[in-house]
Structure formats: C-alpha cells, structure tokens
Amino acid sequence: MFRRRIVSIAAVLSLGALSSCTAHRNTDVQTTIVSMERAALDRWGKGETAAYTDIYAQEITYFDPDLTGRVDGLPAMRELLAPYEGKIKVERYDMINPKVQVHGDVAVLSFNLIDYLRTPEGTITTEAWNSTEVYARIGGKWRIIHSHWSYPKPPKPATPTPPMEPTSGK
C-alpha cells in the first residue's frame, strides 16, 4: 500500500514537472517568435524587404488588403516585394498585444501594429495593421509559412440625415 502511494506520488510529480517543462518550452518559443518578428519589423522599417523573405518558408502563402488574391511561394513574394526595396521608411512602430499560440512545431503570432511614417513634408502619419503570422519549425528553424495583413475595421460612416423639408410660414 505504502509503495503504491509512493509510485502514485512520483507519477503525479513527474506529470507536473513535464507540464512545467512544456510551459517553459512554450515561453521560450513565444519569446523567440516575437523577437524574430520585431527584428523583421526593424529591418523592414529601414527598407529591407529581405527582412521577411529571409524568414519565409519556401511554401509561404500571403494575404494583403491591397492584393486581389493570395500570393504563393517564396519566389512570388520576392517578386512582389522587390519594387519596395529601399523605399520603406518607418520612424518607429508599436507592436500591440502580441499573442503567440504554440502547438508542437507550429506557432501562431497575432498582433496589432501602428507604423509611424515621416512624410516628405516632415510630418508624422500613422498606419494601423492587424497581423497574423503562422510560423513552423522547419529543419530546426522557425519560418513563416503564412502571413496575413489587414486593416483594422474602419469606423462606420455617419448615417446621412435626410434633408429637411422647407417649412412654410403658415
């Protein structure tokens, strides 16, 4: 009886340690993914389109609100981004509420982004984005296999007020 209780306690402690180890590993992955994304955003803001193509997988798929459809594959992404090389200038950015969900060798990063851009006139404007990046561990390295960028929901336009009918002085 005593021996069975010791074995049961040892099993429970082992499961707890395994769970703790998995949580620690997930925290490491979360930190790695957010760090990779921030490093890519830093380079992107300096006009380096390779900031992302360097971490895309060969089979990357990509959605962007300015495109009519999905882009498939790393060669197509390089072609899409080539005209922007050296032309992107982000003064700074805010990555808001990044969340990484880890499931084995796949991690999903979602966040909101505010880019602060300087216009040719010298004023600062902002661009807001929603982003979802799906990372997969391929050959021991984390790579983006799917990227989806969208604009936040715009405010609803005001409901037009019907014109007032002229009133007569009667």
N, C-alpha and C positions, 0 to 999 in steps of 0.2 A: 504494500500500500504506500509506504513512505517513498519507495523507489519510483513508483508510478507517478506520484505527486512531483518528485524532483524532475522526472523526464517531462512532465506536462509544463512545469515552470520553465524549464530550459527551452522547450519548444516555443512558448509564448515570448520569452525574451529574444529568441532568435528571430521570430517574425517581427518583433518590434525593432530590432537592430536592422533587419532587412528593409523595413519600411522607412526607417530613418536614413539609411544609406541611399535608397531610391529618392527620397525627398532632397537629400543633399546633392545627388547627381542632377536632379531636375533643376535645382537652384543654379548649379554650375552651367547647365545648358542655357537656362534663361539669361544669365549674365553674359555668356558667350554670344548668344543671338543678338541681344540688344547692343552689345559692344560692336559687333560686326555691322549692324545697321547704322549705328552712329558714325562709324568710320567711313562707311559708304556715303552717308549724307554729307560728312565733312568734305570729302573729295568731290562729290557731285556739285556742291556749292562753289567749288573753285573751277568748275567747268570740265572736270574729268569724267567723261562718260564711262570710262573703264572702271570707275568706282563700283558700278553694278555688274558690268559684264564680267569682271574678274571673279565675282562670287555667284554668278548664274550657273546653273547646271546646263549641260548640252540641250536637254529637253525642256528648257524654260517655256512657260506659257505666260502671256502678259495681256492685261486689260488696262486701258487708259480711257478716260472720258472723251478725249479728242480723237479717238480712233473709231472706225466703223465696225471693227471686229477684233478677234483675238490674234495676237502675234505668236507664232510657234517657232521655237528653236533659237539657239544662240546666234547663228549666222544672221537670221532675220532681225534679231534685236540689235546686233552690231550695225546693221544697215539702217535701222530706224533711228538709232542714236547718233550716228556719225555726223549729221549736219549740226548737232548741238555741241560738238566738241569745242571747248574753249569759250563758249558763248554764255554759259550759265554762271551767274554771279549772285550767290546768296550771302548776304551780310552775316546773317545768323539764322538759326531756326530753333523752334521749340518742339521737342517730341513730347507729346502729351499722352499720359496714361498708357504707356506701352504694356501690353499683356502678352506673355508667351505661354502657350499651352503645349506641353510636351507629351508625346505618345510614342514611346520607343525611339526609333530613328527619324521621326518626323516632329517638327515644331512649327506652330503657327504663331506668328507675331502680328498683332494688330495694334494700331496707334493712330492718333490724330497728329497732324503736322501743320505748323504755321511757319512759312518761309517769310523772311524779311528781306526784301529786294530793294536795291537803290535804283531809281530811275535815272535816265540820262540828265535830268534836271537836278538831280541830287536829293530828291525826296525819297522817303522810305514808304514802300507799299507792302502789303501782305498778301499771301496766297495761302488758303487753307485746303488741306487734303485729308482724306481718310485713306489709310493704307492697310493692306493685308499682304503679308509675305509668308509663303509656305516654304520652310527650309526642310531639307532631308540630309541625313548623314550619308554621304556617298564616298566610298573609299577612305573612310575615317575623317572626312572634312565636311563641314556644313556648307550646303549650297542652296541657293534659292531655286525651287522648281516651279513656283507660280508666284506672280506678282500682280496685285490688283490695286490700282489707284483710282479714287473717285473724289468728286467734290462733295463737301458737306451739303446737306439739304438746304437749298436757298429759302429765305423767308417767303411766306405766301404773299402774293401781291395783294394789295388792298382791294377790297371789293368795290367796284365802281359804284358811285352813288348816282341813281338816275337823276337826270336834270329836273330841276324844279319847274313846275308849270307856272307861268306867269299868273299872278293873281290880279283880278280886276279890282278897281277901287270901289266896287259896289258894296 
